[in-house]
Amino acid sequence: MILPVVPSPAADMDLIEIMYYLSTKSPTLGDRFALAVEKTYQQLSRMPYLGELHPFKDPSMQNIRIWRVKGFPNHLIFYRVEPEQITIARLRHSATNYMEDFESS
């Protein structure tokens, strides 16, 4: 089963912010990150249940899975497998308080 991957507006904004931050560390790092995210999205498209279900307390946040960005293991993809697509909810760094950030979005 191959499902299309659809990033939410929040995930798109997360990607832009992370790319910008990484670009300040190295001129090509932001672009490498974007490519790694795209490759990881392709992987999830082919194998949507790779990620582990994340234990959110809020019932509306159930069925959110988490997977690491290929080559950037500290960056996490939060996503939901739906009948016709994979919805990317957020991209977060593991060192942030992503639980709070995610639940307040």
Secondary structure, 3 states (H helix, E strand, C coil): CCCCEEECHHHHHHHHHHHHHHHHHCCCHHHHHHHHHHHHHHHHHHCCCCCEECCCCCHHHCCEEEEEECCEEEEEEEEEECCCCEEEEEEEECCCCHHHHHHCC
